[in-house]
């Protein structure tokens, strides 16, 4: 039995290729973080809007809705 990894060539990585891989990896990480932060901000805005709407409809503030104040 031969594994599929036996057919993958392990060519030595040159200095420029290594730099490119590190730079591309850093850019991908930054793009994922930016997307996560954008989603987090949108969810926070939605939660704030729902809290304001609930307060307007019920007449109780956030603390009153939680029976704290």
C-alpha positions as CSV (number, residue, x, y, z in Angstrom):
1,X,0.0,0.0,0.0
2,X,1.3,3.4,-0.9
3,X,0.0,6.6,0.6
4,X,-0.8,9.6,-1.4
5,X,1.8,11.6,0.5
6,X,4.5,9.4,-1.1
7,X,3.8,11.1,-4.4
8,X,4.1,14.7,-3.1
9,X,7.5,16.2,-4.0
10,X,9.3,17.8,-1.1
11,X,11.4,20.3,-3.0
12,X,13.5,22.6,-0.9
13,X,12.0,26.0,-0.2
14,X,14.0,28.9,-1.4
15,X,14.4,32.1,0.6
16,X,12.0,34.0,-1.6
17,X,9.4,31.3,-1.5
18,X,9.6,31.2,2.3
19,X,9.1,34.9,2.5
20,X,6.1,34.7,0.1
21,X,4.5,31.9,2.2
22,X,4.9,33.9,5.4
23,X,3.6,37.1,3.9
24,X,0.6,35.3,2.3
25,X,-0.1,33.6,5.6
26,X,0.0,36.9,7.5
27,X,-2.3,38.5,5.0
28,X,-4.8,35.7,5.2
29,X,-4.7,35.9,9.1
30,X,-5.4,39.7,8.9
31,X,-8.3,39.2,6.5
32,X,-9.9,36.6,8.8
33,X,-9.5,38.9,11.8
34,X,-11.0,41.8,9.9
35,X,-14.0,39.7,8.9
36,X,-14.5,38.4,12.5
37,X,-14.3,42.0,13.9
38,X,-16.8,43.2,11.3
39,X,-19.2,40.4,12.2
40,X,-18.7,41.1,15.9
41,X,-19.5,44.8,15.4
42,X,-22.7,44.0,13.4
43,X,-23.9,41.6,16.1
44,X,-23.2,44.1,18.8
45,X,-25.2,46.8,16.9
46,X,-28.1,44.4,16.4
47,X,-28.1,43.5,20.1
48,X,-28.1,47.2,21.1
49,X,-31.0,47.9,18.7
50,X,-33.0,45.0,20.1
51,X,-32.4,46.3,23.6
52,X,-33.6,49.8,22.7
53,X,-36.7,48.4,20.9
54,X,-37.5,46.1,23.9
55,X,-37.2,49.1,26.2
56,X,-39.4,51.2,24.0
57,X,-42.1,48.5,23.8
58,X,-42.0,47.4,27.4
59,X,-41.3,50.7,29.2
60,X,-38.5,49.0,31.2
61,X,-34.9,49.8,30.9
62,X,-32.2,47.2,30.5
63,X,-31.7,46.8,34.2
64,X,-35.5,46.7,34.8
65,X,-35.8,43.9,32.2
66,X,-33.3,41.9,34.1
67,X,-35.1,42.7,37.4
68,X,-31.9,44.3,38.8
69,X,-33.0,47.9,39.1
